[in-house]
């Protein structure tokens, strides 16, 4: 059965610092991998998606993620965080059957 | 292009009542998925409809049901409401099936059961 784990419930960083949010998945084959962001009071928005090809994926808002098959990971990164990045981030794993979300990581940004 | 809309945005119901939530997908999208979001359980998949057919259903009791109309608009219904049904209900639409395509989310319906 497919599953996805986000080990960090809450992360705090200073504005301008780099960011890495962790995501580990369990799936027999190569899954579709997604990162979504949810700002307070809003629905989710897709940041980036991976299925095949280059293992380093560029997304919107300056985010990128790297697929590492050997570690079953799909970590999200940003070199310099802005105060507007404060939100909840969800990793998701999907196939032709369904999509499963991780429990989310809440990002807090200090000035 | 208009985004996904959900109505109503906020709802207060009493335990034992039933409720119907509505979702209008982005024009041209044939897949509509519903999720329940709570602080304790996170985002949980309820069901997905594609071209008026339920493709998949999450692990929820039969009190939760849904349907999709020919114009792709979808409704979900919860009967005999329980306090634990208080949550943000999110609807998402996509061109293809939810597991392999980008989903566009609505702002959600905040349901409070008292």
Interface residues (C-beta under 8 A of the other chain):
Chain A: X32 X34 X36 X41 X42 X43 X44 X45 X46 X49 X51 X90 X94 X95 X96 X97 X98 X99 X100 X101 X102 X103 X104
Chain B: X4 X33 X35 X42 X43 X45 X48 X56 X90 X92 X97 X98 X99 X100 X102 X103 X104 X105 X106 X107 X108
